[in-house]
Amino acid sequence: MRNLEEVIIKTIADYGLKGQRSKGETGVWLEVATADVRKICAMGVHTSRWVTMHGFALNVNTDLSYYKGIIPCGIKNKGITSLAKELGKKIDETEVKKKIVKYFSEVFKTAFIPYQDY
């Protein structure tokens, strides 16, 4: 999970954002030590029949109004944000995907064999 967080931290750094970890909570956050702390990327693990899957949800151009009626990830008193909200403009999702693949390869020391054009 820490490696997945690192992939996202590196990705959003390309957009001028300083992603951080929040002690005891998975995901990537902005401004952790402030009252304006907000989550930009959720992460999770699923295990079934001895198989473990890890995943993340990076908010890129997410409609954040859906979060008004819930407590995201069960965490109270912390906000949710997106790249678009932080940067004040719509973000090219294809570009974000390419950055994620690049940093995933770097952090996990692996290479992707593309089956589609990102």
N, C-alpha and C positions, 0 to 999 in steps of 0.2 A: 504494500500500500504506500509506503514512503517513496518508493521509486515512481509509482504512478503520480503521486503528488509532485515529485520533482519534474516530471514531464510537463505537467500543467504550469508549474511555476516558471519553467523556462519558456514555455509557449507564450504566456501572457506578458512576460518580460519583453518580448519582441514588440509589444504594444505599449510599452512604457509603464506597465503596472507591476507593483511589487507584491507578488503572491507570498503568502506565509502559511505556516502550519499553526494550528491552535491546539495547545496541550490537551490531550485526552479526547480530541475530536478529529475524525478523519476529514479529508477534503482540503480545499485550498481557499484561503481567506484573504481579505484585504484589511489593512489597519487593525491588526489583532489587538494591540495594546490600547485601543481607544474605545470610546463609547459608540463610535460609528462602525464597529466591526461588521463585516458582511461577507457572506459566503458566495463565491463565484463558481465553485465546482464541488459537487457532491460525489462521494465514492462509496462503493459497497462491495461486499463479498457474498457469494452464494455457494453453498455446499450441498451436493446431493449425490448419493450413491458413490461416495469416495472421490468425487470430482469437484474441484473448487474453481469458481469463476470469479474474476475481479472485473469491476467496471467503473466508469465515471460518467458524469453528466456535466460538461462544461457549458455554462450559460453563455451563449454567444449573442444571438438576437432574440432571446427568450422573452415572451410576453410575461412580465413579472406580476401582472394583475392576478394571475392564478394563485399566487402565494398569499394573497390577502385573506383568504378564508381558511388557511391551514397554518399549522406550526411546522415549517419545513424541518425534516430530520428530527423532530421532537425537541428542537433547541429553541428555547424562548429568549427573548431580548436580544436577538442578533438578526441582522438583516440579510437579504438576498440581493445579489446584483448580477449584472451581465457585462460582457465586453461592450456591447452597444450602449448601455446606460453609462458606464464609466467613461467612454470615449465620446459620447454624444453623437454617434452616427451608426448607421447600419454597417456591419462587418461582413466581409467576403468570407463565407463559410468554407469555400474550397481552399482558400489561402490558410485558414486556421487548421484544416485537416492536414494539409501538407506540412505545416509546422509541427503538429502533433506527431506525425509519422517520423519526421526528422529527429525530434527529441526522444521519442520512444526508442528508435534505433540506437541513438547515442547512449541513453541511460541504461538500457537493457543489453547493450553491446550485441545487437542483432541487426539483421537486414530484412526488409520487406520485399517480397516478390509481388509486385502489384498485379492484381487481377482486373483492375479497372483504372481508368485515368482519374486521379483526384483533381 
